[in-house]
Amino acid sequence: MQAIAVLPQGLEEEGAKELTTLGAKAVRPLRRAAAFEADMACFYRLHLQARLPFRLLREIAQFPCQGPKELYAGVQSAFNWERWLHPSMSFRVDVTGSGPGLTHSHFTALQVKNALIDLQRQLWGERSDIDLQDPALCLHLHLSRDCAVLSLDGSAGSLHRRGYRAAVGAAPLKENLAAGLIKLSGWDGCVPLVDPLCGSGTLLIEAASMKLGLAPGIQRSFLLEGWADFDPQLWSEEQARAKQRERRDQSLPVIIGCDRDPSITTQAKTNVAEAGLDHVVGIQTCNFRDLELPKQPGVMVCNPPYGIRVGQDEDLTALYESLGQYAKQYASGWQLWLLNGNPSLSRSLQMKASRRIPVSNGGIECRWLNYAIR
């Protein structure tokens, strides 16, 4: 099958590498996505084990589309709807892109919905309900110039939700972005990992989960399990394969984080426990200036406030200055990776970044900055 992985902006290359590692073929990085080919076993495997995608879309049809009438007709003839969408099933339509006469996503989705409902009424004399929250089938339409691509979404909700993070801070870092940032940092699980401003603990949880081989999708259900061609035996085999990759007894170096706000560290500890990592990840309630680092040099990662969603610039300048002073005084020989969406604040570190990797965090243009601390 032809398929698309929807990815965080800036992680397209890392996402393509992950897809290839998990068995995808002909992988091509795109903007905020990667195209690939896969058999059904690989498609199942990606839902269970891939850490970086928001969504995995299985292409079912491509057809010319010059306007609403062509879209309506193209959708009706695109697929075996009699087999795949019985009126007892609810569905949802997501739309990206635009085309001639189809510039508003809500109107475009309505055209797709009407095409399917009208077809159902011809076949059965009844129609499906629309369910935006918990549909039985989720369709994705992408319009580009004069072409429409119709796909099935393997999961109604975003794949970044792992299920361990009921408690989050004011500006939470999405789990798939956190996993991608850890991959970009090059942390190999052999040296300590420290987050001096850990918030809800997402960077540390994703890092530990990755190195222990914990499949992010193993505990959740997916829409693909209700597809007409779902293969229960193949799905069970891929679930078993994902479980076999777990290395829960593997020893890891020190992985710790801290925050001075007790309510935030309580959230982080809850998340760590829900992820089954409280024996691996330590969370402390203290100012980072009071955090004692492991003697072995390691990697420091953090996502401090940018003054956009949390904090004010005048308050944060002192925070960044203090973080830079702490790193230079106590973390000689370490690598610091810092996610920043406000260049004026990162300058307050008074350190020179050796790498600047553009990424998007919730629509905010950021840089994943790397500092070699001397």
C-alpha positions as CSV (number, residue, x, y, z in Angstrom):
1,M,0.0,0.0,0.0
2,Q,0.9,3.7,-0.4
3,A,0.9,5.5,2.9
4,I,1.7,8.8,4.6
5,A,3.1,9.4,8.1
6,V,2.2,12.9,9.4
7,L,5.1,14.2,11.3
8,P,6.1,17.2,13.4
9,Q,7.7,19.9,11.3
10,G,11.5,19.6,11.6
11,L,11.4,15.9,12.3
12,E,10.8,14.7,8.7
13,E,14.2,13.2,8.3
14,E,14.2,11.5,11.7
15,G,10.7,10.2,10.9
16,A,11.8,8.8,7.6
17,K,14.7,7.0,9.4
18,E,12.3,5.5,11.9
19,L,9.9,4.3,9.2
20,T,12.8,2.6,7.3
21,T,14.0,1.0,10.5
22,L,10.6,-0.5,11.1
23,G,10.4,-2.0,7.6
24,A,8.8,0.7,5.4
25,K,10.0,0.9,1.8
26,A,10.5,3.8,-0.7
27,V,10.4,6.3,2.1
28,R,10.4,10.0,1.0
29,P,10.5,12.9,3.5
30,L,8.0,15.6,2.7
31,R,7.0,18.8,4.5
32,R,5.5,17.7,7.8
33,A,5.2,14.2,6.5
34,A,6.9,11.2,4.9
35,A,5.5,9.1,2.1
36,F,6.2,5.4,2.1
37,E,5.2,1.9,0.9
38,A,4.3,-0.9,3.3
39,D,2.6,-4.3,3.5
40,M,-0.1,-4.8,6.1
41,A,2.3,-6.3,8.7
42,C,4.5,-3.2,8.4
43,F,1.5,-0.9,8.7
44,Y,0.4,-2.6,11.9
45,R,4.0,-2.5,13.2
46,L,4.2,1.2,12.7
47,H,1.0,1.8,14.7
48,L,2.4,-0.2,17.5
49,Q,6.1,0.9,17.5
50,A,6.6,4.2,15.7
51,R,7.3,7.1,18.0
52,L,7.3,10.2,15.8
53,P,4.1,10.2,13.6
54,F,1.0,12.1,14.5
55,R,-1.0,9.9,12.1
56,L,-0.5,7.1,9.7
57,L,-2.7,7.3,6.6
58,R,-3.4,4.4,4.2
59,E,-4.1,5.6,0.7
60,I,-7.2,4.0,-0.9
61,A,-7.8,6.2,-4.0
62,Q,-6.5,9.0,-6.2
63,F,-8.7,10.8,-8.7
64,P,-8.8,14.1,-10.7
65,C,-10.7,16.8,-8.9
66,Q,-11.5,20.1,-10.5
67,G,-14.3,21.1,-8.2
68,P,-17.2,19.9,-5.9
69,K,-19.0,17.9,-8.5
70,E,-15.8,15.9,-9.4
71,L,-15.1,15.4,-5.7
72,Y,-18.6,14.1,-5.1
73,A,-18.5,11.6,-8.0
74,G,-14.9,10.6,-7.3
75,V,-15.5,9.8,-3.7
76,Q,-18.5,7.6,-4.5
77,S,-16.6,5.5,-7.1
78,A,-13.3,5.5,-5.1
79,F,-13.8,2.5,-2.9
80,N,-15.9,-0.5,-2.1
81,W,-18.1,1.5,0.4
82,E,-20.6,-1.3,0.5
83,R,-18.0,-3.5,2.2
84,W,-16.3,-0.8,4.3
85,L,-19.0,1.7,5.5
86,H,-22.3,0.1,6.5
87,P,-24.9,2.6,7.9
88,S,-24.4,1.0,11.4
89,M,-20.9,2.5,11.4
90,S,-20.2,6.2,12.2
91,F,-17.5,8.1,10.3
92,R,-15.5,11.4,10.2
93,V,-13.9,13.3,7.4
94,D,-10.6,15.2,7.8
95,V,-9.4,17.5,5.0
96,T,-6.1,19.1,4.2
97,G,-5.1,21.2,1.2
98,S,-7.3,22.9,-1.3
99,G,-8.4,22.8,-4.9
100,P,-10.5,24.6,-7.5
101,G,-13.8,25.6,-5.8
102,L,-12.7,23.7,-2.7
103,T,-10.8,26.2,-0.5
104,H,-12.7,25.7,2.7
105,S,-12.0,22.5,4.6
106,H,-15.4,22.4,6.3
107,F,-17.2,22.7,2.9
108,T,-14.9,20.1,1.3
109,A,-15.6,17.7,4.2
110,L,-19.3,18.3,3.8
111,Q,-19.1,17.3,0.1
112,V,-17.4,14.0,1.0
113,K,-19.9,13.3,3.7
114,N,-22.8,14.0,1.3
115,A,-21.4,11.8,-1.3
116,L,-21.1,8.8,1.1
117,I,-24.5,9.4,2.8
118,D,-26.3,9.7,-0.6
119,L,-24.6,6.4,-1.7
120,Q,-25.7,4.7,1.5
121,R,-29.3,5.8,1.0
122,Q,-29.2,4.3,-2.5
123,L,-27.8,1.0,-1.2
124,W,-29.6,0.6,2.1
125,G,-32.2,3.3,2.5
126,E,-30.4,4.6,5.6
127,R,-27.2,6.4,6.5
128,S,-24.3,6.6,8.9
129,D,-24.0,9.0,11.7
130,I,-21.1,11.5,11.8
131,D,-19.0,11.2,14.9
132,L,-16.2,13.7,15.3
133,Q,-14.8,12.2,18.6
134,D,-15.1,8.5,18.3
135,P,-15.9,7.4,14.7
136,A,-15.8,3.8,13.5
137,L,-14.1,4.9,10.3
138,C,-11.9,8.0,9.8
139,L,-11.4,9.3,6.3
140,H,-8.7,11.8,5.3
141,L,-8.9,13.8,2.1
142,H,-5.9,15.7,0.7
143,L,-6.4,18.1,-2.1
144,S,-3.4,19.3,-4.3
145,R,-3.9,21.3,-7.4
146,D,-6.3,19.2,-9.5
147,C,-5.9,15.9,-7.6
148,A,-7.6,14.3,-4.6
149,V,-6.1,11.6,-2.5
150,L,-8.4,9.7,-0.2
151,S,-7.0,7.7,2.7
152,L,-8.0,5.8,5.8
153,D,-6.6,7.0,9.2
154,G,-5.6,4.0,11.3
155,S,-6.4,5.9,14.5
156,A,-9.1,8.4,15.3
157,G,-6.9,10.3,17.8
158,S,-3.3,11.5,17.4
159,L,-0.6,8.9,17.9
160,H,1.4,11.3,20.0
161,R,-0.9,10.4,22.9
162,R,0.7,7.5,24.7
163,G,-1.8,7.2,27.5
164,Y,0.6,7.8,30.4
165,R,0.2,11.6,30.6
166,A,-3.1,12.4,32.2
167,A,-1.3,15.2,34.1
168,V,0.4,18.0,32.0
169,G,1.7,21.4,32.7
170,A,0.6,24.7,31.2
171,A,2.5,24.3,27.9
172,P,3.1,20.6,27.5
173,L,5.5,19.2,24.9
174,K,3.9,16.6,22.7
175,E,5.3,13.1,23.3
176,N,6.2,12.5,19.6
177,L,8.1,15.8,19.4
178,A,9.9,14.9,22.7
179,A,10.9,11.6,21.3
180,G,12.2,13.2,18.1
181,L,14.2,15.8,20.1
182,I,15.9,13.0,22.1
183,K,16.8,11.2,18.9
184,L,18.3,14.4,17.5
185,S,20.3,14.9,20.7
186,G,22.1,11.6,20.0
187,W,21.6,10.4,23.6
188,D,22.5,6.7,23.5
189,G,21.4,5.5,26.9
190,C,25.0,5.1,28.0
191,V,25.5,8.4,29.8
192,P,23.3,10.3,32.4
193,L,20.3,12.3,31.1
194,V,19.1,15.3,33.1
195,D,16.3,17.8,32.6
196,P,16.7,20.8,35.0
197,L,13.3,22.2,34.1
198,C,11.4,18.9,33.6
199,G,7.8,20.1,33.7
200,S,5.6,17.1,33.2
201,G,8.6,14.9,32.5
202,T,7.9,14.1,28.9
203,L,11.5,14.4,27.6
204,L,12.8,12.0,30.2
205,I,9.9,9.5,29.9
206,E,10.3,9.3,26.1
207,A,14.0,8.9,26.4
208,A,13.7,6.0,28.9
209,S,10.9,4.4,27.0
210,M,12.9,4.5,23.8
211,K,16.0,2.9,25.3
212,L,13.9,0.2,27.0
213,G,12.2,-0.6,23.8
214,L,8.7,0.1,25.1
215,A,6.2,0.2,22.2
216,P,4.2,3.4,22.4
217,G,1.0,1.9,20.9
218,I,1.0,-1.4,22.7
219,Q,-1.6,-0.4,25.3
220,R,-4.1,1.4,23.0
221,S,-6.8,0.4,20.5
222,F,-6.9,1.6,16.9
223,L,-9.5,2.1,14.2
224,L,-7.7,-0.2,11.9
225,E,-8.9,-3.1,14.1
226,G,-12.4,-2.5,12.8
227,W,-11.4,-2.3,9.1
228,A,-13.0,-4.7,6.7
229,D,-9.7,-6.4,5.8
230,F,-8.3,-6.4,9.4
231,D,-6.2,-9.5,10.0
232,P,-6.4,-10.5,13.7
233,Q,-3.6,-13.1,13.5
234,L,-1.2,-10.7,11.8
235,W,-2.1,-8.1,14.4
236,S,-1.4,-10.5,17.2
237,E,1.9,-11.4,15.6
238,E,3.0,-7.8,15.5
239,Q,1.8,-7.2,19.1
240,A,4.0,-10.1,20.2
241,R,6.9,-8.8,18.2
242,A,6.6,-5.4,19.9
243,K,6.5,-7.0,23.3
244,Q,9.6,-9.1,22.5
245,R,11.5,-5.9,21.8
246,E,11.0,-4.7,25.4
247,R,14.1,-4.6,27.6
248,R,12.6,-3.6,30.9
249,D,15.4,-5.2,32.9
250,Q,18.1,-3.3,31.0
251,S,20.2,-1.1,33.2
252,L,20.2,2.6,32.3
253,P,22.3,5.4,33.6
254,V,21.0,8.1,35.9
255,I,17.9,9.8,34.4
256,I,16.6,12.7,36.6
257,G,14.7,15.9,36.3
258,C,13.6,18.6,38.7
259,D,11.2,21.5,39.1
260,R,10.9,23.9,42.0
261,D,7.0,23.8,41.9
262,P,5.8,20.8,44.0
263,S,2.5,20.7,42.0
264,I,4.4,20.3,38.8
265,T,6.8,17.6,40.2
266,T,3.7,15.7,41.5
267,Q,2.3,15.7,37.9
268,A,5.7,14.5,36.6
269,K,5.9,11.7,39.1
270,T,2.4,10.6,38.2
271,N,3.2,10.5,34.5
272,V,6.4,8.6,35.2
273,A,4.5,6.0,37.3
274,E,1.8,5.7,34.6
275,A,4.5,5.0,32.0
276,G,5.9,2.3,34.3
277,L,9.2,4.0,34.7
278,D,9.3,5.1,38.3
279,H,12.2,2.6,38.8
280,V,14.2,4.4,36.1
281,V,13.3,8.1,36.0
282,G,13.8,10.2,39.2
283,I,11.9,13.5,39.7
284,Q,13.1,16.0,42.4
285,T,11.4,19.0,43.8
286,C,14.1,21.7,43.9
287,N,15.5,24.7,42.1
288,F,17.9,23.4,39.3
289,R,20.7,25.4,41.0
290,D,20.4,22.9,43.9
291,L,20.3,19.8,41.7
292,E,23.4,17.7,42.1
293,L,24.6,16.3,38.8
294,P,26.0,12.8,38.3
295,K,29.8,12.8,38.3
296,Q,30.0,11.2,34.8
297,P,29.4,13.8,32.1
298,G,26.2,13.3,30.2
299,V,23.4,15.1,28.3
300,M,21.2,17.9,29.7
301,V,17.9,18.5,27.9
302,C,15.2,21.1,28.6
303,N,12.3,23.0,27.3
304,P,12.2,26.2,29.3
305,P,9.4,28.8,28.9
306,Y,9.7,31.1,25.9
307,G,7.5,33.9,27.3
308,I,4.8,33.1,24.8
309,R,2.5,30.7,26.6
310,V,4.2,30.7,30.0
311,G,6.2,33.4,31.8
312,Q,7.1,36.9,30.9
313,D,10.3,38.0,29.1
314,E,11.6,40.1,32.1
315,D,11.2,37.1,34.4
316,L,12.7,34.7,32.0
317,T,15.9,36.6,31.2
318,A,17.1,35.9,34.8
319,L,16.1,32.2,34.4
320,Y,18.1,31.8,31.3
321,E,21.1,33.7,32.7
322,S,21.0,31.4,35.8
323,L,20.7,28.3,33.7
324,G,23.8,29.3,31.7
325,Q,25.8,30.0,34.8
326,Y,24.7,26.7,36.4
327,A,25.7,24.7,33.2
328,K,29.2,26.4,33.0
329,Q,29.8,26.0,36.7
330,Y,28.6,22.4,37.3
331,A,28.3,20.7,33.9
332,S,31.7,21.0,32.3
333,G,32.1,18.3,29.7
334,W,28.3,17.9,29.3
335,Q,26.1,18.5,26.2
336,L,23.2,20.8,26.7
337,W,20.2,20.6,24.3
338,L,17.6,23.4,24.8
339,L,14.4,24.0,22.9
340,N,13.9,27.7,22.4
341,G,11.2,29.8,20.7
342,N,12.6,33.2,21.7
343,P,16.1,34.0,20.4
344,S,16.4,37.0,22.8
345,L,16.1,34.7,25.7
346,S,18.5,32.1,24.4
347,R,21.1,34.8,24.1
348,S,20.8,35.3,27.9
349,L,22.5,31.9,28.4
350,Q,25.7,33.7,27.3
351,M,26.8,30.5,25.5
352,K,27.4,29.8,21.8
353,A,25.3,27.1,20.2
354,S,27.2,24.6,18.0
355,R,24.0,23.3,16.3
356,R,20.6,25.0,15.6
357,I,17.9,22.6,14.4
358,P,14.6,24.2,13.3
359,V,11.5,22.5,14.7
360,S,7.9,23.5,15.3
361,N,6.4,23.2,18.8
362,G,2.6,23.6,18.7
363,G,2.9,26.1,15.9
364,I,5.7,28.1,17.5
365,E,8.9,28.2,15.4
366,C,11.7,27.0,17.6
367,R,15.3,25.9,17.5
368,W,16.7,22.8,19.2
369,L,20.0,24.3,20.3
370,N,23.1,22.3,21.2
371,Y,25.8,23.6,23.5
372,A,29.1,21.9,24.3
373,I,29.7,23.0,27.9
374,R,33.3,23.7,28.7
